[in-house]
Amino acid sequence: MQATGSSAVLFVLGAALAAAGFIGVVFLANAALSPRKPTALKVEPYECGMEPGGYPWAVVRLRFAAIAMVFVLFDAESALLFSVASALRGSWTAALEIGAFVAFLAFGLFYAWRKGALEWRS
């Protein structure tokens, strides 16, 4: 049985409406069934059963975010490098492409190093 264009569009719209309806039902059930009795103990930040030590809104240094971003970038690119290298073995074109990719990674690492993004200043 061949589906026509309009029936395919109606199917997609129906699936989207069903998904939105399900999400709405879940949110309504959560609002209706969840208990709402906050106490002073319940609204404290969770610290593994220990009393909180200090002000909960501590200042986070942006240096940590920069190093974490560089780590995630190179971690994802190295994972991509290994998956591509195993799929394209035996081809000189693939070796050239992977070499260019590694050179691009090395340039990015060198740039981050020269800008001081890898140094932790206290």
Jmol script that loads the backbone (N, CA, C; Angstrom):
load data "model"
ATOM      1  N   MET A   1       0.846  -1.164   0.000  1.00  0.00           N
ATOM      2  CA  MET A   1       0.000   0.000   0.000  1.00  0.00           C
ATOM      3  C   MET A   1       0.895   1.231   0.000  1.00  0.00           C
ATOM      4  N   GLN A   2       0.716   2.121  -0.937  1.00  0.00           N
ATOM      5  CA  GLN A   2       1.488   3.343  -1.085  1.00  0.00           C
ATOM      6  C   GLN A   2       0.795   4.487  -0.352  1.00  0.00           C
ATOM      7  N   ALA A   3       1.557   5.221   0.417  1.00  0.00           N
ATOM      8  CA  ALA A   3       1.000   6.376   1.116  1.00  0.00           C
ATOM      9  C   ALA A   3       1.151   7.602   0.232  1.00  0.00           C
ATOM     10  N   THR A   4       0.117   8.374   0.148  1.00  0.00           N
ATOM     11  CA  THR A   4       0.203   9.605  -0.627  1.00  0.00           C
ATOM     12  C   THR A   4       0.889  10.673   0.198  1.00  0.00           C
ATOM     13  N   GLY A   5       1.240  11.786  -0.431  1.00  0.00           N
ATOM     14  CA  GLY A   5       1.937  12.854   0.260  1.00  0.00           C
ATOM     15  C   GLY A   5       1.128  13.446   1.393  1.00  0.00           C
ATOM     16  N   SER A   6      -0.175  13.628   1.175  1.00  0.00           N
ATOM     17  CA  SER A   6      -0.990  14.243   2.220  1.00  0.00           C
ATOM     18  C   SER A   6      -1.180  13.307   3.407  1.00  0.00           C
ATOM     19  N   SER A   7      -1.278  12.008   3.160  1.00  0.00           N
ATOM     20  CA  SER A   7      -1.438  11.088   4.286  1.00  0.00           C
ATOM     21  C   SER A   7      -0.143  10.977   5.091  1.00  0.00           C
ATOM     22  N   ALA A   8       1.010  11.119   4.427  1.00  0.00           N
ATOM     23  CA  ALA A   8       2.279  11.096   5.144  1.00  0.00           C
ATOM     24  C   ALA A   8       2.410  12.342   6.024  1.00  0.00           C
ATOM     25  N   VAL A   9       1.982  13.488   5.499  1.00  0.00           N
ATOM     26  CA  VAL A   9       2.035  14.715   6.289  1.00  0.00           C
ATOM     27  C   VAL A   9       1.085  14.618   7.468  1.00  0.00           C
ATOM     28  N   LEU A  10      -0.101  14.053   7.241  1.00  0.00           N
ATOM     29  CA  LEU A  10      -1.060  13.885   8.330  1.00  0.00           C
ATOM     30  C   LEU A  10      -0.526  12.926   9.391  1.00  0.00           C
ATOM     31  N   PHE A  11       0.177  11.893   8.957  1.00  0.00           N
ATOM     32  CA  PHE A  11       0.761  10.953   9.911  1.00  0.00           C
ATOM     33  C   PHE A  11       1.801  11.649  10.788  1.00  0.00           C
ATOM     34  N   VAL A  12       2.673  12.459  10.178  1.00  0.00           N
ATOM     35  CA  VAL A  12       3.705  13.169  10.939  1.00  0.00           C
ATOM     36  C   VAL A  12       3.061  14.163  11.897  1.00  0.00           C
ATOM     37  N   LEU A  13       2.062  14.887  11.432  1.00  0.00           N
ATOM     38  CA  LEU A  13       1.358  15.826  12.310  1.00  0.00           C
ATOM     39  C   LEU A  13       0.667  15.102  13.459  1.00  0.00           C
ATOM     40  N   GLY A  14       0.042  13.970  13.160  1.00  0.00           N
ATOM     41  CA  GLY A  14      -0.611  13.189  14.209  1.00  0.00           C
ATOM     42  C   GLY A  14       0.384  12.668  15.228  1.00  0.00           C
ATOM     43  N   ALA A  15       1.547  12.211  14.752  1.00  0.00           N
ATOM     44  CA  ALA A  15       2.577  11.730  15.678  1.00  0.00           C
ATOM     45  C   ALA A  15       3.097  12.874  16.550  1.00  0.00           C
ATOM     46  N   ALA A  16       3.288  14.054  15.952  1.00  0.00           N
ATOM     47  CA  ALA A  16       3.755  15.209  16.728  1.00  0.00           C
ATOM     48  C   ALA A  16       2.711  15.627  17.756  1.00  0.00           C
ATOM     49  N   LEU A  17       1.455  15.630  17.373  1.00  0.00           N
ATOM     50  CA  LEU A  17       0.389  15.977  18.322  1.00  0.00           C
ATOM     51  C   LEU A  17       0.280  14.945  19.433  1.00  0.00           C
ATOM     52  N   ALA A  18       0.433  13.675  19.090  1.00  0.00           N
ATOM     53  CA  ALA A  18       0.379  12.630  20.112  1.00  0.00           C
ATOM     54  C   ALA A  18       1.535  12.784  21.095  1.00  0.00           C
ATOM     55  N   ALA A  19       2.734  13.103  20.583  1.00  0.00           N
ATOM     56  CA  ALA A  19       3.886  13.297  21.465  1.00  0.00           C
ATOM     57  C   ALA A  19       3.675  14.507  22.367  1.00  0.00           C
ATOM     58  N   ALA A  20       3.173  15.609  21.794  1.00  0.00           N
ATOM     59  CA  ALA A  20       2.914  16.804  22.597  1.00  0.00           C
ATOM     60  C   ALA A  20       1.825  16.539  23.628  1.00  0.00           C
ATOM     61  N   GLY A  21       0.809  15.783  23.250  1.00  0.00           N
ATOM     62  CA  GLY A  21      -0.250  15.436  24.191  1.00  0.00           C
ATOM     63  C   GLY A  21       0.263  14.575  25.333  1.00  0.00           C
ATOM     64  N   PHE A  22       1.136  13.625  25.016  1.00  0.00           N
ATOM     65  CA  PHE A  22       1.702  12.772  26.055  1.00  0.00           C
ATOM     66  C   PHE A  22       2.539  13.598  27.032  1.00  0.00           C
ATOM     67  N   ILE A  23       3.332  14.517  26.501  1.00  0.00           N
ATOM     68  CA  ILE A  23       4.140  15.372  27.371  1.00  0.00           C
ATOM     69  C   ILE A  23       3.246  16.231  28.252  1.00  0.00           C
ATOM     70  N   GLY A  24       2.152  16.748  27.683  1.00  0.00           N
ATOM     71  CA  GLY A  24       1.207  17.532  28.472  1.00  0.00           C
ATOM     72  C   GLY A  24       0.569  16.710  29.576  1.00  0.00           C
ATOM     73  N   VAL A  25       0.195  15.464  29.279  1.00  0.00           N
ATOM     74  CA  VAL A  25      -0.400  14.591  30.295  1.00  0.00           C
ATOM     75  C   VAL A  25       0.594  14.309  31.410  1.00  0.00           C
ATOM     76  N   VAL A  26       1.864  14.095  31.060  1.00  0.00           N
ATOM     77  CA  VAL A  26       2.880  13.827  32.071  1.00  0.00           C
ATOM     78  C   VAL A  26       3.071  15.044  32.980  1.00  0.00           C
ATOM     79  N   PHE A  27       3.118  16.248  32.382  1.00  0.00           N
ATOM     80  CA  PHE A  27       3.267  17.452  33.200  1.00  0.00           C
ATOM     81  C   PHE A  27       2.051  17.672  34.098  1.00  0.00           C
ATOM     82  N   LEU A  28       0.866  17.425  33.578  1.00  0.00           N
ATOM     83  CA  LEU A  28      -0.334  17.580  34.396  1.00  0.00           C
ATOM     84  C   LEU A  28      -0.369  16.562  35.529  1.00  0.00           C
ATOM     85  N   ALA A  29       0.016  15.318  35.231  1.00  0.00           N
ATOM     86  CA  ALA A  29       0.045  14.294  36.278  1.00  0.00           C
ATOM     87  C   ALA A  29       1.072  14.657  37.351  1.00  0.00           C
ATOM     88  N   ASN A  30       2.200  15.192  36.946  1.00  0.00           N
ATOM     89  CA  ASN A  30       3.207  15.620  37.912  1.00  0.00           C
ATOM     90  C   ASN A  30       2.671  16.740  38.788  1.00  0.00           C
ATOM     91  N   ALA A  31       2.011  17.713  38.185  1.00  0.00           N
ATOM     92  CA  ALA A  31       1.472  18.833  38.959  1.00  0.00           C
ATOM     93  C   ALA A  31       0.382  18.367  39.916  1.00  0.00           C
ATOM     94  N   ALA A  32      -0.418  17.388  39.499  1.00  0.00           N
ATOM     95  CA  ALA A  32      -1.525  16.938  40.338  1.00  0.00           C
ATOM     96  C   ALA A  32      -1.087  15.980  41.442  1.00  0.00           C
ATOM     97  N   LEU A  33      -0.081  15.172  41.193  1.00  0.00           N
ATOM     98  CA  LEU A  33       0.262  14.107  42.126  1.00  0.00           C
ATOM     99  C   LEU A  33       1.476  14.391  43.013  1.00  0.00           C
ATOM    100  N   SER A  34       2.286  15.386  42.681  1.00  0.00           N
ATOM    101  CA  SER A  34       3.492  15.612  43.479  1.00  0.00           C
ATOM    102  C   SER A  34       3.154  16.354  44.769  1.00  0.00           C
ATOM    103  N   PRO A  35       3.792  15.952  45.872  1.00  0.00           N
ATOM    104  CA  PRO A  35       3.530  16.636  47.146  1.00  0.00           C
ATOM    105  C   PRO A  35       4.238  17.995  47.181  1.00  0.00           C
ATOM    106  N   ARG A  36       3.581  18.949  47.789  1.00  0.00           N
ATOM    107  CA  ARG A  36       4.151  20.298  47.893  1.00  0.00           C
ATOM    108  C   ARG A  36       4.127  20.755  49.355  1.00  0.00           C
ATOM    109  N   LYS A  37       5.025  20.200  50.147  1.00  0.00           N
ATOM    110  CA  LYS A  37       5.144  20.604  51.543  1.00  0.00           C
ATOM    111  C   LYS A  37       6.602  20.912  51.825  1.00  0.00           C
ATOM    112  N   PRO A  38       7.097  22.057  51.343  1.00  0.00           N
ATOM    113  CA  PRO A  38       8.515  22.359  51.581  1.00  0.00           C
ATOM    114  C   PRO A  38       8.769  22.701  53.045  1.00  0.00           C
ATOM    115  N   THR A  39       9.837  22.168  53.574  1.00  0.00           N
ATOM    116  CA  THR A  39      10.288  22.505  54.915  1.00  0.00           C
ATOM    117  C   THR A  39      11.690  23.094  54.799  1.00  0.00           C
ATOM    118  N   ALA A  40      12.179  23.612  55.902  1.00  0.00           N
ATOM    119  CA  ALA A  40      13.518  24.203  55.890  1.00  0.00           C
ATOM    120  C   ALA A  40      14.574  23.155  55.562  1.00  0.00           C
ATOM    121  N   LEU A  41      14.345  21.918  56.004  1.00  0.00           N
ATOM    122  CA  LEU A  41      15.296  20.848  55.734  1.00  0.00           C
ATOM    123  C   LEU A  41      15.279  20.436  54.267  1.00  0.00           C
ATOM    124  N   LYS A  42      14.082  20.456  53.647  1.00  0.00           N
ATOM    125  CA  LYS A  42      13.974  20.031  52.256  1.00  0.00           C
ATOM    126  C   LYS A  42      14.556  21.032  51.271  1.00  0.00           C
ATOM    127  N   VAL A  43      14.542  22.307  51.593  1.00  0.00           N
ATOM    128  CA  VAL A  43      15.033  23.305  50.645  1.00  0.00           C
ATOM    129  C   VAL A  43      16.527  23.592  50.792  1.00  0.00           C
ATOM    130  N   GLU A  44      17.210  22.940  51.733  1.00  0.00           N
ATOM    131  CA  GLU A  44      18.653  23.103  51.863  1.00  0.00           C
ATOM    132  C   GLU A  44      19.349  22.360  50.737  1.00  0.00           C
ATOM    133  N   PRO A  45      20.516  22.853  50.318  1.00  0.00           N
ATOM    134  CA  PRO A  45      21.276  22.119  49.303  1.00  0.00           C
ATOM    135  C   PRO A  45      21.736  20.776  49.866  1.00  0.00           C
ATOM    136  N   TYR A  46      21.731  19.757  49.034  1.00  0.00           N
ATOM    137  CA  TYR A  46      22.117  18.426  49.475  1.00  0.00           C
ATOM    138  C   TYR A  46      23.628  18.311  49.480  1.00  0.00           C
ATOM    139  N   GLU A  47      24.202  17.961  50.617  1.00  0.00           N
ATOM    140  CA  GLU A  47      25.642  17.815  50.758  1.00  0.00           C
ATOM    141  C   GLU A  47      25.979  16.453  51.344  1.00  0.00           C
ATOM    142  N   CYS A  48      25.433  15.396  50.814  1.00  0.00           N
ATOM    143  CA  CYS A  48      25.730  14.027  51.248  1.00  0.00           C
ATOM    144  C   CYS A  48      25.404  13.810  52.721  1.00  0.00           C
ATOM    145  N   GLY A  49      24.343  14.409  53.196  1.00  0.00           N
ATOM    146  CA  GLY A  49      23.931  14.228  54.571  1.00  0.00           C
ATOM    147  C   GLY A  49      24.664  15.105  55.554  1.00  0.00           C
ATOM    148  N   MET A  50      25.586  15.926  55.088  1.00  0.00           N
ATOM    149  CA  MET A  50      26.347  16.795  55.983  1.00  0.00           C
ATOM    150  C   MET A  50      25.751  18.199  55.947  1.00  0.00           C
ATOM    151  N   GLU A  51      26.052  18.952  56.971  1.00  0.00           N
ATOM    152  CA  GLU A  51      25.617  20.339  57.004  1.00  0.00           C
ATOM    153  C   GLU A  51      26.341  21.113  55.912  1.00  0.00           C
ATOM    154  N   PRO A  52      25.649  22.008  55.207  1.00  0.00           N
ATOM    155  CA  PRO A  52      26.331  22.791  54.174  1.00  0.00           C
ATOM    156  C   PRO A  52      27.422  23.657  54.788  1.00  0.00           C
ATOM    157  N   GLY A  53      28.562  23.691  54.136  1.00  0.00           N
ATOM    158  CA  GLY A  53      29.682  24.462  54.640  1.00  0.00           C
ATOM    159  C   GLY A  53      29.882  25.730  53.836  1.00  0.00           C
ATOM    160  N   GLY A  54      29.299  26.808  54.249  1.00  0.00           N
ATOM    161  CA  GLY A  54      29.494  28.069  53.547  1.00  0.00           C
ATOM    162  C   GLY A  54      28.291  28.470  52.731  1.00  0.00           C
ATOM    163  N   TYR A  55      28.476  29.558  52.002  1.00  0.00           N
ATOM    164  CA  TYR A  55      27.418  30.109  51.172  1.00  0.00           C
ATOM    165  C   TYR A  55      27.232  29.235  49.936  1.00  0.00           C
ATOM    166  N   PRO A  56      25.983  28.846  49.583  1.00  0.00           N
ATOM    167  CA  PRO A  56      25.801  27.906  48.486  1.00  0.00           C
ATOM    168  C   PRO A  56      26.095  28.484  47.105  1.00  0.00           C
ATOM    169  N   TRP A  57      26.065  29.794  46.944  1.00  0.00           N
ATOM    170  CA  TRP A  57      26.305  30.392  45.629  1.00  0.00           C
ATOM    171  C   TRP A  57      27.745  30.866  45.539  1.00  0.00           C
ATOM    172  N   ALA A  58      28.659  29.932  45.404  1.00  0.00           N
ATOM    173  CA  ALA A  58      30.074  30.261  45.308  1.00  0.00           C
ATOM    174  C   ALA A  58      30.401  30.739  43.893  1.00  0.00           C
ATOM    175  N   VAL A  59      31.394  31.580  43.795  1.00  0.00           N
ATOM    176  CA  VAL A  59      31.822  32.093  42.505  1.00  0.00           C
ATOM    177  C   VAL A  59      32.633  31.017  41.793  1.00  0.00           C
ATOM    178  N   VAL A  60      32.254  30.704  40.567  1.00  0.00           N
ATOM    179  CA  VAL A  60      32.981  29.723  39.772  1.00  0.00           C
ATOM    180  C   VAL A  60      33.910  30.483  38.841  1.00  0.00           C
ATOM    181  N   ARG A  61      35.163  30.103  38.858  1.00  0.00           N
ATOM    182  CA  ARG A  61      36.134  30.791  38.010  1.00  0.00           C
ATOM    183  C   ARG A  61      35.945  30.386  36.559  1.00  0.00           C
ATOM    184  N   LEU A  62      36.030  31.327  35.663  1.00  0.00           N
ATOM    185  CA  LEU A  62      35.887  31.047  34.240  1.00  0.00           C
ATOM    186  C   LEU A  62      37.081  30.292  33.687  1.00  0.00           C
ATOM    187  N   ARG A  63      38.192  30.303  34.390  1.00  0.00           N
ATOM    188  CA  ARG A  63      39.364  29.555  33.942  1.00  0.00           C
ATOM    189  C   ARG A  63      39.036  28.063  33.873  1.00  0.00           C
ATOM    190  N   PHE A  64      38.288  27.568  34.849  1.00  0.00           N
ATOM    191  CA  PHE A  64      37.897  26.163  34.823  1.00  0.00           C
ATOM    192  C   PHE A  64      37.027  25.874  33.614  1.00  0.00           C
ATOM    193  N   ALA A  65      36.115  26.775  33.280  1.00  0.00           N
ATOM    194  CA  ALA A  65      35.239  26.561  32.126  1.00  0.00           C
ATOM    195  C   ALA A  65      36.040  26.529  30.835  1.00  0.00           C
ATOM    196  N   ALA A  66      37.045  27.366  30.712  1.00  0.00           N
ATOM    197  CA  ALA A  66      37.857  27.388  29.499  1.00  0.00           C
ATOM    198  C   ALA A  66      38.638  26.087  29.344  1.00  0.00           C
ATOM    199  N   ILE A  67      39.229  25.611  30.427  1.00  0.00           N
ATOM    200  CA  ILE A  67      39.987  24.360  30.358  1.00  0.00           C
ATOM    201  C   ILE A  67      39.044  23.186  30.092  1.00  0.00           C
ATOM    202  N   ALA A  68      37.881  23.190  30.707  1.00  0.00           N
ATOM    203  CA  ALA A  68      36.912  22.120  30.464  1.00  0.00           C
ATOM    204  C   ALA A  68      36.445  22.133  29.018  1.00  0.00           C
ATOM    205  N   MET A  69      36.234  23.306  28.437  1.00  0.00           N
ATOM    206  CA  MET A  69      35.795  23.397  27.056  1.00  0.00           C
ATOM    207  C   MET A  69      36.882  22.883  26.104  1.00  0.00           C
ATOM    208  N   VAL A  70      38.134  23.234  26.365  1.00  0.00           N
ATOM    209  CA  VAL A  70      39.231  22.738  25.533  1.00  0.00           C
ATOM    210  C   VAL A  70      39.338  21.225  25.663  1.00  0.00           C
ATOM    211  N   PHE A  71      39.174  20.701  26.873  1.00  0.00           N
ATOM    212  CA  PHE A  71      39.227  19.250  27.064  1.00  0.00           C
ATOM    213  C   PHE A  71      38.115  18.545  26.295  1.00  0.00           C
ATOM    214  N   VAL A  72      36.899  19.037  26.405  1.00  0.00           N
ATOM    215  CA  VAL A  72      35.777  18.395  25.704  1.00  0.00           C
ATOM    216  C   VAL A  72      35.979  18.472  24.202  1.00  0.00           C
ATOM    217  N   LEU A  73      36.468  19.586  23.703  1.00  0.00           N
ATOM    218  CA  LEU A  73      36.712  19.741  22.278  1.00  0.00           C
ATOM    219  C   LEU A  73      37.720  18.717  21.783  1.00  0.00           C
ATOM    220  N   PHE A  74      38.861  18.605  22.452  1.00  0.00           N
ATOM    221  CA  PHE A  74      39.884  17.667  22.007  1.00  0.00           C
ATOM    222  C   PHE A  74      39.490  16.218  22.289  1.00  0.00           C
ATOM    223  N   ASP A  75      38.721  15.974  23.326  1.00  0.00           N
ATOM    224  CA  ASP A  75      38.259  14.622  23.603  1.00  0.00           C
ATOM    225  C   ASP A  75      37.314  14.151  22.510  1.00  0.00           C
ATOM    226  N   ALA A  76      36.377  14.998  22.119  1.00  0.00           N
ATOM    227  CA  ALA A  76      35.430  14.621  21.059  1.00  0.00           C
ATOM    228  C   ALA A  76      36.154  14.460  19.731  1.00  0.00           C
ATOM    229  N   GLU A  77      37.106  15.329  19.441  1.00  0.00           N
ATOM    230  CA  GLU A  77      37.821  15.223  18.173  1.00  0.00           C
ATOM    231  C   GLU A  77      38.727  14.002  18.134  1.00  0.00           C
ATOM    232  N   SER A  78      39.319  13.627  19.260  1.00  0.00           N
ATOM    233  CA  SER A  78      40.148  12.419  19.255  1.00  0.00           C
ATOM    234  C   SER A  78      39.286  11.169  19.125  1.00  0.00           C
ATOM    235  N   ALA A  79      38.101  11.161  19.708  1.00  0.00           N
ATOM    236  CA  ALA A  79      37.195  10.027  19.517  1.00  0.00           C
ATOM    237  C   ALA A  79      36.772   9.930  18.052  1.00  0.00           C
ATOM    238  N   LEU A  80      36.515  11.061  17.416  1.00  0.00           N
ATOM    239  CA  LEU A  80      36.188  11.066  15.997  1.00  0.00           C
ATOM    240  C   LEU A  80      37.375  10.593  15.174  1.00  0.00           C
ATOM    241  N   LEU A  81      38.573  10.972  15.564  1.00  0.00           N
ATOM    242  CA  LEU A  81      39.767  10.563  14.844  1.00  0.00           C
ATOM    243  C   LEU A  81      39.928   9.051  14.856  1.00  0.00           C
ATOM    244  N   PHE A  82      39.732   8.416  16.002  1.00  0.00           N
ATOM    245  CA  PHE A  82      39.880   6.968  16.071  1.00  0.00           C
ATOM    246  C   PHE A  82      38.806   6.244  15.274  1.00  0.00           C
ATOM    247  N   SER A  83      37.579   6.739  15.295  1.00  0.00           N
ATOM    248  CA  SER A  83      36.527   6.062  14.544  1.00  0.00           C
ATOM    249  C   SER A  83      36.726   6.221  13.042  1.00  0.00           C
ATOM    250  N   VAL A  84      37.175   7.378  12.596  1.00  0.00           N
ATOM    251  CA  VAL A  84      37.412   7.598  11.168  1.00  0.00           C
ATOM    252  C   VAL A  84      38.634   6.813  10.711  1.00  0.00           C
ATOM    253  N   ALA A  85      39.676   6.784  11.527  1.00  0.00           N
ATOM    254  CA  ALA A  85      40.896   6.081  11.144  1.00  0.00           C
ATOM    255  C   ALA A  85      40.644   4.580  11.005  1.00  0.00           C
ATOM    256  N   SER A  86      39.818   4.009  11.836  1.00  0.00           N
ATOM    257  CA  SER A  86      39.551   2.577  11.723  1.00  0.00           C
ATOM    258  C   SER A  86      38.655   2.259  10.532  1.00  0.00           C
ATOM    259  N   ALA A  87      37.816   3.194  10.128  1.00  0.00           N
ATOM    260  CA  ALA A  87      36.923   2.941   8.996  1.00  0.00           C
ATOM    261  C   ALA A  87      37.609   3.167   7.654  1.00  0.00           C
ATOM    262  N   LEU A  88      38.630   3.998   7.587  1.00  0.00           N
ATOM    263  CA  LEU A  88      39.254   4.361   6.318  1.00  0.00           C
ATOM    264  C   LEU A  88      40.664   3.799   6.164  1.00  0.00           C
ATOM    265  N   ARG A  89      40.976   2.681   6.751  1.00  0.00           N
ATOM    266  CA  ARG A  89      42.339   2.168   6.682  1.00  0.00           C
ATOM    267  C   ARG A  89      42.655   1.652   5.275  1.00  0.00           C
ATOM    268  N   GLY A  90      43.920   1.825   4.896  1.00  0.00           N
ATOM    269  CA  GLY A  90      44.382   1.318   3.616  1.00  0.00           C
ATOM    270  C   GLY A  90      44.276   2.298   2.467  1.00  0.00           C
ATOM    271  N   SER A  91      43.875   3.517   2.702  1.00  0.00           N
ATOM    272  CA  SER A  91      43.710   4.486   1.626  1.00  0.00           C
ATOM    273  C   SER A  91      44.661   5.663   1.861  1.00  0.00           C
ATOM    274  N   TRP A  92      45.402   6.054   0.801  1.00  0.00           N
ATOM    275  CA  TRP A  92      46.301   7.188   0.924  1.00  0.00           C
ATOM    276  C   TRP A  92      45.536   8.489   1.086  1.00  0.00           C
ATOM    277  N   THR A  93      44.373   8.574   0.471  1.00  0.00           N
ATOM    278  CA  THR A  93      43.542   9.767   0.627  1.00  0.00           C
ATOM    279  C   THR A  93      43.071   9.904   2.066  1.00  0.00           C
ATOM    280  N   ALA A  94      42.686   8.775   2.646  1.00  0.00           N
ATOM    281  CA  ALA A  94      42.247   8.796   4.045  1.00  0.00           C
ATOM    282  C   ALA A  94      43.404   9.180   4.964  1.00  0.00           C
ATOM    283  N   ALA A  95      44.608   8.671   4.664  1.00  0.00           N
ATOM    284  CA  ALA A  95      45.771   9.025   5.485  1.00  0.00           C
ATOM    285  C   ALA A  95      46.067  10.516   5.389  1.00  0.00           C
ATOM    286  N   LEU A  96      45.915  11.091   4.208  1.00  0.00           N
ATOM    287  CA  LEU A  96      46.127  12.517   4.035  1.00  0.00           C
ATOM    288  C   LEU A  96      45.070  13.326   4.784  1.00  0.00           C
ATOM    289  N   GLU A  97      43.813  12.887   4.713  1.00  0.00           N
ATOM    290  CA  GLU A  97      42.740  13.587   5.422  1.00  0.00           C
ATOM    291  C   GLU A  97      42.936  13.502   6.934  1.00  0.00           C
ATOM    292  N   ILE A  98      43.307  12.340   7.431  1.00  0.00           N
ATOM    293  CA  ILE A  98      43.520  12.178   8.867  1.00  0.00           C
ATOM    294  C   ILE A  98      44.739  12.983   9.308  1.00  0.00           C
ATOM    295  N   GLY A  99      45.771  13.031   8.456  1.00  0.00           N
ATOM    296  CA  GLY A  99      46.932  13.861   8.768  1.00  0.00           C
ATOM    297  C   GLY A  99      46.573  15.337   8.845  1.00  0.00           C
ATOM    298  N   ALA A 100      45.718  15.796   7.935  1.00  0.00           N
ATOM    299  CA  ALA A 100      45.263  17.192   7.990  1.00  0.00           C
ATOM    300  C   ALA A 100      44.445  17.442   9.249  1.00  0.00           C
ATOM    301  N   PHE A 101      43.638  16.469   9.628  1.00  0.00           N
ATOM    302  CA  PHE A 101      42.823  16.593  10.837  1.00  0.00           C
ATOM    303  C   PHE A 101      43.711  16.682  12.077  1.00  0.00           C
ATOM    304  N   VAL A 102      44.733  15.841  12.138  1.00  0.00           N
ATOM    305  CA  VAL A 102      45.651  15.863  13.269  1.00  0.00           C
ATOM    306  C   VAL A 102      46.442  17.175  13.281  1.00  0.00           C
ATOM    307  N   ALA A 103      46.825  17.666  12.100  1.00  0.00           N
ATOM    308  CA  ALA A 103      47.520  18.952  12.043  1.00  0.00           C
ATOM    309  C   ALA A 103      46.617  20.078  12.540  1.00  0.00           C
ATOM    310  N   PHE A 104      45.341  20.021  12.197  1.00  0.00           N
ATOM    311  CA  PHE A 104      44.390  21.026  12.681  1.00  0.00           C
ATOM    312  C   PHE A 104      44.251  20.942  14.203  1.00  0.00           C
ATOM    313  N   LEU A 105      44.202  19.729  14.753  1.00  0.00           N
ATOM    314  CA  LEU A 105      44.155  19.559  16.205  1.00  0.00           C
ATOM    315  C   LEU A 105      45.420  20.108  16.862  1.00  0.00           C
ATOM    316  N   ALA A 106      46.576  19.815  16.254  1.00  0.00           N
ATOM    317  CA  ALA A 106      47.836  20.295  16.813  1.00  0.00           C
ATOM    318  C   ALA A 106      47.890  21.825  16.786  1.00  0.00           C
ATOM    319  N   PHE A 107      47.386  22.428  15.703  1.00  0.00           N
ATOM    320  CA  PHE A 107      47.359  23.885  15.624  1.00  0.00           C
ATOM    321  C   PHE A 107      46.442  24.455  16.709  1.00  0.00           C
ATOM    322  N   GLY A 108      45.296  23.829  16.935  1.00  0.00           N
ATOM    323  CA  GLY A 108      44.384  24.295  17.985  1.00  0.00           C
ATOM    324  C   GLY A 108      44.994  24.172  19.365  1.00  0.00           C
ATOM    325  N   LEU A 109      45.698  23.083  19.613  1.00  0.00           N
ATOM    326  CA  LEU A 109      46.369  22.903  20.895  1.00  0.00           C
ATOM    327  C   LEU A 109      47.485  23.932  21.067  1.00  0.00           C
ATOM    328  N   PHE A 110      48.265  24.165  20.012  1.00  0.00           N
ATOM    329  CA  PHE A 110      49.328  25.156  20.071  1.00  0.00           C
ATOM    330  C   PHE A 110      48.759  26.553  20.308  1.00  0.00           C
ATOM    331  N   TYR A 111      47.650  26.877  19.654  1.00  0.00           N
ATOM    332  CA  TYR A 111      47.018  28.189  19.829  1.00  0.00           C
ATOM    333  C   TYR A 111      46.524  28.366  21.267  1.00  0.00           C
ATOM    334  N   ALA A 112      45.866  27.326  21.810  1.00  0.00           N
ATOM    335  CA  ALA A 112      45.385  27.406  23.191  1.00  0.00           C
ATOM    336  C   ALA A 112      46.552  27.524  24.166  1.00  0.00           C
ATOM    337  N   TRP A 113      47.636  26.844  23.874  1.00  0.00           N
ATOM    338  CA  TRP A 113      48.816  26.900  24.725  1.00  0.00           C
ATOM    339  C   TRP A 113      49.440  28.293  24.696  1.00  0.00           C
ATOM    340  N   ARG A 114      49.571  28.877  23.505  1.00  0.00           N
ATOM    341  CA  ARG A 114      50.169  30.206  23.371  1.00  0.00           C
ATOM    342  C   ARG A 114      49.297  31.292  24.001  1.00  0.00           C
ATOM    343  N   LYS A 115      47.980  31.123  23.972  1.00  0.00           N
ATOM    344  CA  LYS A 115      47.078  32.104  24.573  1.00  0.00           C
ATOM    345  C   LYS A 115      46.993  31.958  26.089  1.00  0.00           C
ATOM    346  N   GLY A 116      47.562  30.876  26.626  1.00  0.00           N
ATOM    347  CA  GLY A 116      47.553  30.674  28.073  1.00  0.00           C
ATOM    348  C   GLY A 116      46.292  30.003  28.584  1.00  0.00           C
ATOM    349  N   ALA A 117      45.525  29.383  27.698  1.00  0.00           N
ATOM    350  CA  ALA A 117      44.282  28.739  28.128  1.00  0.00           C
ATOM    351  C   ALA A 117      44.532  27.458  28.908  1.00  0.00           C
ATOM    352  N   LEU A 118      45.736  26.900  28.820  1.00  0.00           N
ATOM    353  CA  LEU A 118      46.026  25.648  29.512  1.00  0.00           C
ATOM    354  C   LEU A 118      46.731  25.857  30.842  1.00  0.00           C
ATOM    355  N   GLU A 119      47.024  27.094  31.207  1.00  0.00           N
ATOM    356  CA  GLU A 119      47.697  27.376  32.472  1.00  0.00           C
ATOM    357  C   GLU A 119      46.676  27.683  33.550  1.00  0.00           C
ATOM    358  N   TRP A 120      46.901  27.108  34.700  1.00  0.00           N
ATOM    359  CA  TRP A 120      45.985  27.324  35.827  1.00  0.00           C
ATOM    360  C   TRP A 120      46.623  28.325  36.777  1.00  0.00           C
ATOM    361  N   ARG A 121      46.070  29.524  36.795  1.00  0.00           N
ATOM    362  CA  ARG A 121      46.577  30.563  37.677  1.00  0.00           C
ATOM    363  C   ARG A 121      45.708  30.623  38.920  1.00  0.00           C
ATOM    364  N   SER A 122      46.320  30.624  40.088  1.00  0.00           N
ATOM    365  CA  SER A 122      45.518  30.672  41.319  1.00  0.00           C
ATOM    366  C   SER A 122      45.437  32.052  41.904  1.00  0.00           C
TER     367      SER A 122
END
end "model"
wireframe off; spacefill off
backbone 0.3
color backbone group
